Amino acid sequence: MTTQGHGASEGTAMIFKGVRDGRPYPDHGLTHRQWAQIPPRQIRLDELVMTTTVLALDRLLSEDSTFYGDLFPHAVRWRGDIYLEDGLHRAVRAALRNRTVLHARVFDMDPR
């Protein structure tokens, strides 16, 4: 299920490009070590499509939510769109701080 522009009227700026429940792309099979080899880059929040509709308030408010994980969110480029696979809470935190970009690792799965 995809929700594009959920809750906004036409002409209203959106934080994210879209929100969907689930990943539209096939499993990439990347390990944590392989993700770490992808250099982070800036991505505009309004270019990102979220792959989950669930936001946990306790994780959103936690300052140490990335203590055991990758500092940078993981995103996948698939068929021209960039899907945020891991890092929803970091993306929402950035938006709440009026930031328009997020540093993330982006794995390119676009067919050539």
N, C-alpha and C positions, 0 to 999 in steps of 0.2 A: 504494500500500500504506500502510495506517495502522497504527501501533502505539500503542495507548492504554494507559498504565500499564505499559509494557514492563518486566518484571523485578521488579515489586512485588507483594507479597501484598495481599489486601484489607485496607483500613484503614491502609495505609502511605502516608504523605505523599509526593507526587511533586514533583519540582522543576518540571517543565513539564506542561502539560495533556496533551500528546501529541507523538509524533514520527511523521512520515510521510516517504516518499521521493517528493518532487515536490509541486507546487502544485496544489490542487484548483480554483482560480479561473482565469478567463480572463486573458490578458495585458492588463495595464492600460496599458502604453505610456508610463508616466511617465518623463520625463527627470530627470537629476540636478538640474537647475534647478527643476523642478516639485516634486520631493521636498523641496528646500530651503525651499519656500514653506509646507510643512506644519509647524506648530509641534509640537515634541516634547512628549510627555506621559508620565506615569508609567503603567506597566503592570505588574501583578503577574506574576511569572514563571510561576506556576501557572495563568495564563489563556492562556499562549502555546502554540501548536502549532508545532513545528519543521518546516521543509519540506526538511530534508536529514538524512541519517543519517551523514554523513561529518564527522569532526572531525579537523583537522590539528593535531597537538601543537605543531609549531613556531609556528604562528599563534596558538595558545592562549597560549603562553608569551611571545610577542613583546609588548613594551611599546608599540611604535610601529605596531601593526597597522592603525590608522586614520589614519596620517600622510597618506596620499594620498586618503582617502575621507571620507565623511560621518562626523562624530563620533557621530551618533545612528543606531542600527539602524533598518531599514525593516520595517514590518509592514503587513499587509493584513487588514482586517475583511471577512469573507465568510461569509454565511449564519450569523451569530451567533458565529463563532469568529474569533480573531485569530491569523493565521499570520505567523511571523517569516520574512520573505523574505531579509533580509540582516542579519547580526549574531549568528549562532550563537555565535561565539567570545566575543563581548562578553557574551552572556547566560550562557554557562557560566562565564566569569570572575566575573561578578556572583554567581552561585550559589556558587562556590568561596569567595567572600569573605563568605558568609552573608548576602547581600542578598536581599531578597524581591521587589524591584521593579527595573525597568529603564526608563530614559528612552528613548523611541523615537518616531519619526514614524509615525503610523498613517493609512493611506489607507483610507477607507470605501468598499467596493464592495458593501455590502449592498443588495439590491434593496429599493426602498421600496414 
